[in-house]
Amino acid sequence: MKFIPTPKYTFLLSTLCLTGCLSNSPSHIVNSNVEPTFEIPSQLPEAPKGYKWEYVDNMSDEFNGSSLDTSKWLDYIPTWKGRPPAKFLKDNVSVSDGNLKLKTSTYSADNEGFTMGGAAVSGKHGAVYGYYEARLKTSKTKMSTTFWLHSDDHDSVGPACNESHSIEIDILEAIGGWPQKVWTDVMHSNTHYKGRELVDGKCKGADYFSQGVKHDTGTNLSDGYHTYAAWWVTPNKVKFYFDNQLTGTVELDNPVDKAPFNSEMSLRMVVETYYWQQKLIKQVEGDDEPYPTDIELDDASINTAYYDYVRSYKLVKQ
């Protein structure tokens, strides 16, 4: 995405908070001192009365350089190697031609169950509430292309095991090379509340409390660039957008937490595999490969997800 130097913004995006939430915004969020204009401006939802959108620089990137901006991003996720069979490999992350590129690759099997390479980029900075947008093109393999937010630490409201949880907002999950349109054409968006519980005297992860929306775009998402966004409105509401159109709203009605989504999260851009692909492929006649083949993994014409830009915004009082 080309940057056009100018002292003015044509758009804004955000870590949102309404009146009671603004005080929760982390003080370390960095805003750009020079308000840039972009060739493709963001089209933000209308800000609530008395507020305006403000660009958050350290959670945004146009990927116009020749390497990952290490002041903003890591080329891995510190707490997660990947979900077998795909391991996140740093060599599969690159920046060129105005894009963040996450590719798949072959990988020699190891003793942890990994047999192929994926890729992951995680943000160094977080926020509470806001509007988050990416313009991207998914890969054409059977590995998922994703854009999401996740809490870096468990949020504990007390010392007990069941008083700790983490949270996640999946803005996009899609598989451009899957043999069914339900994954090639559909924008899957979800929210996950990951609680903890005491099992046999040990504190372990409880079942997720998940709510989401699906949007049939009518096109294979690996055929071109589209914008995917989420407005994290309050601890109890998230709105999702495809190409600047609202796809659905999730009202976070959690039976164990009255304000489930109220802790800091950072961004993730990831190419990954899922365990359930092995079960789902059995429903597809004439295809018994749940994951990319070695040829597909190294095929440069299909194995790369392209992220044109990632932009973040917060609401501030006018």
Secondary structure, DSSP 8 states (H G I E B T S, - for coil): --EE--S--S---B----TTTGGGS-TT----SS--EESS--------TTEEEEE-GGG-B---SSS--TTTEESSBTTB--STTEEE-GGGEEEETTEEEEE-EE----TTS--EEEEEEEEEEEESSEEEEEEEE--SSSSEEEEEEE-SS-EESSSSGGGEEEEEEEEEEE-TT-SSHHHHTEEEEEEEEEEEEEETTEEEE---EEEEEEEE-SS-TTSS-EEEEEEEEETTEEEEEETTEEEEEEE---TT-SS-S-S-EEEEEEEE--TTHHHHGGGSTT---SS--HHHHT-TTTSEEEEEEEEEEEEEE-
